[in-house]
Amino acid sequence: MSSYDVIIIGSGPGGYVCAIRCAQLGLKTAVVEGRETLGGTCLNVGCIPSKALLHATEMLHEAEHNFADMGLKGKAPSVDWKQMLAYKDTTISQNTGGIEFLFKKNKIDWLKGWGSIPEAGKVKVGDDVHDAKNIIIATGSEASPLPGVEVDEKVIVTSTGALELGKIPKSLVVIGAGVIGLELGSVYARLGSDVTVVEYLDAITPGQDGEIARQFQKMLGKQGIKFVLGAAVQSATAKGNKANITYKLRKDDSEHKLQADTVLLATGRRPFTDGLGLADLGVELSERGQIKTDGIYKTNVAGIYAIGDAIEGPMLAHKAEDEGMACAEGIAGQKPHVNYGVIPGVIYTHPEVSSVGETEETLKQQGRAYKVGKFSFMGNARAKANFSGDGFVKILADKATDRILGAHIIGPMAGDLIHEICVAMEFGAAAEDLARTCHAHPTYSEAVREAALACGDGAIHM
């Protein structure tokens, strides 16, 4: 048994970043983790492995579709699925090993096992009970179940099973047109699978700016992904090596059936707090199972905090990281702040989609007067040279003050380009501030400047 200033339960992005920040601030820190490796869902079975497969299949697409036009002759590469999975696994181990190194560097103890909180100030791991002045719950989330869908992680899978299929399926049905479903669906579409996405709502990527979502669906359609929208899945069951799916169209209640080699359930995630003992402690939860916290991540039980996917807000690794740092700083006596209005979201398909701040739909709901500046990547020299002219940058600014209220990008490197707009918004910048900032030529980032110019007198190259 040991005594700590802080014990964090969970080593995902929120937990491990929080631990490092605690250690930097002089707090004796330990992290509880039951997996064999650190990093949580994100590094082990989420963000990192999916990006490895996305990258590999994007390279395949380039070889199959664009190499010849660039004078790169020869047969396109064949797919060695086992080697691709091995590459993915190597990527995982490099990243999880890096966190283990950072723990040693910062003198953070790894308490191996699954943790529970028998009482405030105590954390139990296996048979050992450790004392902690402060306990931070960073246990993340798990795939949400759907009634009638029987997951076996072989034929009917969550994102975890989709990252380690024994073979590339000839046909794949994705239930849910959110980030996870579209990213993994695009991976398998590029590998040759016949992909159909079934979504309950009438549009893909719920919460996304409507214009972006419509354009995104068109682009994915051109890549061969089929969509069934406004469809409520009734069941998905495995029989032998096939899956049978039934759904009803909401517009007329008609019933339809699909059959596929694999079904991916991607209808969202829910907080993972099982086994912590929160009910016995009296920790308050929301109706959705999220841990209720105040502005500095305190629960209603003294000395117990919570961050990341376990609490309210978007389930994003970087949101959890910011909360982890803020929670650590608050415990150390500082006055941290997380600006939830400037947390970007990215979909790592090809092209990428990114967003920050308000959408046109939310601004209309608020009754705010705004203006729109747009610029197509077809007007960007770098994008055209790289076969990446599809998509556009869209900036929303206050009509009276020109202050940037939100931005949405669909196109090359969208997940990186969004961040100059995030920085601008953090400092309360106007679109004109962005428009008058020199951008190197030829770069994709010029499209951002052009969209900012379009909020004023107009873009130059369009």
Secondary structure by P-SEA (a helix, b strand, c coil): cccccbbbccccaaaaaaaaaaaaacccbbbbbcccccccccccccaaaaaaaaaaaaaaaaaacccccccccccccccaaaaaaaaaaaaaaaaaaaaaaaaaaacccccccbbbbccccccccccbbbbbcbbbbcccccccccccccccccccccaaaaacccccccbbbbccccaaaaaaaaaaaaaccbbbbbbccccccccccaaaaaaaaaaaaaaccccccccccccccccccbbbbbbbcccccbbbbbbccbbbbcccccccccccccccccccccccccbbbcccccccccccccccccccccccaaaaaaaaaaaaaaaaccccccccccbbbbbccccbbbbccccaaaaaaacccbbbbbbbccccaaaaaacccccbbbbbcccccccccccccccccccccaaaaaaaaaacccaaaaaaccccccccaaaaaaaaaaaccccccc
